[in-house]
Amino acid sequence: LALPGELVYVVDDEGNFLVHPDRSREFGFEYGRAYLVRDEFSETAGRQATLRVDGEEYYMASAGGRLAGGPRVALYVGHPSGVLLASVSEVFRASVLAALPVLALGAAAAFVISRSLTKPIEQLTVAARTYTAGEPFGAPQNGSEEIRVLSRTLQSVLEAIDAQTASLENEVATRQRAEERFRGTIEAAPNGILMTDTTGTIVLVNAEVERLFGYERSELIGQSVEMLIPQKARGAHASYRTEYAKKPERREMGKGRDLYGIRKNGTPIPLEIGLNPLETPEGKVFLATIADITERQRAR
């Protein structure tokens, strides 16, 4: 901040040094060591005074003001009297002394404003990183109005994220409960339940389908439904399935004619099948209910 040979002091409204030629005396109040202007030199009435430091006499000029609507500060600038007297006339000296505080105050203001902004922003960063949902937001209580507005905005954003997260967690839990009830109903059904997507790929089966066809569930999921149809009927079934997907409706399969499936061991099984299209968040699926009518045929 200082030009060669100059002394620059900046103090707050309580007399604490914010800028000092000895950097160890700056912001001493933050570390429990107060270095005050009244202990450094006596304040003299008027805007100009002289100060003797280490045997050298300095002309002192002072200025004060409020930084960006924030804290008040006072600036003291000392210039060696010997340099001034040797380089400028008495008339011009007054102009130089008046200009020095203005230039130095601008530099000091930038330093103090930077310090006053950086510390609350660091506090905001730490508070955001350590924030836990449901806990108070540890925003800094000091700082400029801009910092307080930023703090309130950040707190509102975090609270909105908390609310959205809670809503999503509740929705996920609700869907999980619905899915568990659906799967429980499917598993308890007395008939076989099989679900395919629009390409005929099996996406769901129940225990009765495993029993009817003799396959493990892992052997069926992801396979084409045609694997459960006798070889000679597979081509026709694929064609029927494609046409049905274009205009799906609830109906019985093979009405008026006998339908057969094929077990894993290759034996045929007479079936009665009902189809029902369903809309899901993942797209359209087809639910088939499958009944073994072997005993009915035998009785007939």
N, C-alpha and C positions, 0 to 999 in steps of 0.2 A: 504493500500500500504506500510506503514512504519513498520519497525521492532520496538520492544519496545525501547523507548528512542531516536529514530531517527526523523529527520525532513525531509519531502519530499515536494519539490515544483516542479510543472510543469507549464511552461509559454509558450504562443504562441509567434509568431514572432513580435508581437506588445507589448509584455511585460505583457499581461493580465494573471492572475493566472487561470490555469485550475485545478490544484491540490494544496491545501494549508493545513497546519495543522489546521487552523481555517476554517471550511467548509463554513462559511458565506462569505468568500472572494473569493470563487470559482465562475467562470463564472459571475463575477459581471457586465461585459459589457452587458450581456443579460438583465439585470434589471436596466440599467441606472446608475450603480455604479461601476466605473472602479477602481480596485485595481491593481496597477502596481508593477512590481518587483523593479523598481528603487526607489519606495517609501518604500519598505520593507527593503532592505539592498543594499549597494553599491556593484556593480559588480566589481570584482577584476580581473585584467589581469591574464591569466593562468588558469589552470584547477582546482587548489586548492586554498582555502582561509579559513579564520576562520570567524565565526559569533558568536556574543554574544547575547543570547536571555534569558531574565529574569535572568541575572547573570550567566548563564551557557554558557561555551565556546564549540562551535561545529566546528569540521573540516568539511569543505564543499568540495564536489566534484561535477563537472558539466559535462554534456554531451548533445549533440544536434543532431538532425537529422530530416529527413522527414518521416512521417508516411505513409507507403503504397503508396508512390508517391503523398501524399496529403500535408497537411499543415506542416510547420516546427515547432518543439517544442524544448524547452530546459529543461533539468532536473537538479535540484539541490538537493543533498542529504547531510544532516548534521548528523554527528555522534558525540555523546558526547566525548570530548577529554579525560576526566578522565577515561571513560570506556576503550577506546582504549589503553591508556598508561598503564593501569593496567593489560590488558589481553594479549597484543601482544607486540612483540619487535618492534623497529623502522623499521627494514627491512621488517618485515611481514606486518606492518601497511600500507605501501605504496600499497602492493598487495590487502589488504582488501579494502582500499579506492578506488582502481581502479575497484574492482569487484562490489562494492555497486551500483554505478550508472547504471551498466549494468543490474543487477537484478531488480532494481527499475524502470529503463526505460522500461523493458519488461512489468511490471505491469501497469505502467503509459500509455504505448502505447495501451494496451488492453482496458484500461478505456477510453482513448480519442477516439480510433477507434469505440468502442461501442457507445459512445456519438455521434460521427459524423455520424454513420449509423442509429441509432435509430430515431433521429429527422427527417431526410428526409423521412424515411419509414412511420413515423406517418403522415407527411404531405401528402404523397402519398395516405395513407389509407383514410384520410379525404377528399382529392380531389376526389377519386373514389366514395366515398359514397355520396358526394354532387353533383356529375357530372350530368348535364342536357343536353340532346341531343341538338345539335346545338350551345351550349355555349363553350367557350374556356376551355380547360382542365387545372385546376389550379395546374400544376406540380411544385415541388420545383425547384428553379433556381440555388441552390448551391448543394454541396455534391460531392461525388467522381464520376468518370467516370462510375462506375458500377451503381450508383444510377441514373445517367442521362440516361444510356441505358435502365434500368428498367422503368424509367418514359416514355421514348419514346415508348417502347414496350407496356406498359399499355395504352398509348394514342391511339396507332394504333389499339389495341384490341377493345377499346371503340368505336372508329370511325367505325370499321368494324361491330360491333353490331348495331350501329345507322343505317348504310347503309342497313343491312339485315332486321332490323325492318321496315324501310321505304319501302323496297321492298315488305315485307309481307303485310304491311298495304295497299299498292297499289293493290296487288293481291287480297286481301280480298274485297276491295272496287269494283274492277272490277268484281269479281264473284257475288257480291251482286247486282250490276247493271244488269248483265246478267240474274240473277235469277228473278229480278223484271220484266224485259222485257218478259221473258219466261212465268211467271205467268200471266202477263197482257194479253199476246197473248192467253193463255189457257182460261182465264176467258171471253175474248171477242169472242171466237169461237162459231158459231151458233149451232154446234153439241155438244153432251156430250163428255167430255175427261176424261178418267180414266186410271190411271197408277198402275201397280202391280209389285212386285218383282218376283223373280224366284219361290217363294213358293206360289204365288197366293194371297199374302196379298196386300190389297189396300193401296197405299202410297200417292195418289193424286187424287182429283176429282175437276171438275169445277162446276159452278153454274147450268149449264144445266143438269148435272147428278143429282144434288139435285132435280131439278124440275121434271125430267123424272120419278125418282123412289120414290119421296116423302120423302127422308131421309135428315136429317141434315148432314152436312159434318162431324161433330164430331162422328156421328153414323157409318160412313163408314170407315174412316181412321183406319187402323190396323186390319180390319176384312177381312175374306176370300171373294174373289170375288164371290164364289158360293152362297152367300146370295142373290145375284141379279138374280139367275137362278131358274126356277121352280123346285120344289122338285124332281119330277120324272126324271129330266135331270141332276141333280147335280153329281151323280156318274160318268156318262159318260163324263161330262165336265171336271171333275178333271183328268180323264185319258187322254183326248185330250190335256189338258193344260200341263201335264207332258211330253207327246210326243213332243209337240211343243217346249218346253223349250230345248229339246235335239238338235233340228235343227231349230232354229227360222228363220223366213223370213217374208218379208212384204207380206200380203195376206188378203183376205176377209174371214171372218168367216162364215161357214155354206153356202157356195156357192152352189146354186142349191136346197136349202131347206129352210124352214121358221125357223127363230130364234125368241125366245121369252124371255123376261125378266119378272121379277115379281116385282111389286110395293110393297111398305111398307104395303098398305092396302090389298094385296093379289091378286089384279087384274093383269092379264097378259098384256104385251105390246109387239107388234111386232117390231123387231129391225133389223137394218142393221149395222154390225160391221166390222171395218177394224183393223187389227193388224200390229204393227210395232215395232220390237225390237230396243232398244237403249243401247249404252254403256255409262256409267257415271262413274265418279271417285269412286262412292260407289259400282259399279258393274252393271250387266246387269238388265234392266227393260223392261217392255212391255207396250207400249202405245196403248190404244184402243180408236178409235173414234166411237161413238154410235149415230145412227140416228133413230128417231121414224118414222116408215113407216105406221102408222095407216091410214093416209089419202090416201096414195098410194094404200094400200090394199082396202080401201073402193071404190076408183075410179075404180080400176081393177074389 
